[in-house]
Amino acid sequence: LVIDLLNPSAEAENKKHKLKRLVQSPNSYFMDVKCPGCFAITTVFSHAQSVVLCGSCASVLCQPTGGKARLTEGSVSHYSWMTRC
């Protein structure tokens, strides 16, 4: 059983705690969410702690849970690794 400790796989790194990775990085990120009603794009934090509403039509885009925010059905998200917090 050979394990390379200096070059772990990406899957193994993502499963580790954020402070125990080789390069510390947070689990949170910003994502652009497209409203299913008016197709307006709103930037939402992945671990939002309050309900996020669309700025133009006031429909609910995501609801908070204990960790990551849950997107409402029909909402489309796109996030970039460059926008990690």
ABEGO torsion letter per residue (X at the ends): XBBBAABBBAAAAAABBAAABABBBBABBBBBBBBAAAGBBBBBBAABABBBBBAAAGBBABBBBABBBBBBBGBBBBBBAAABX
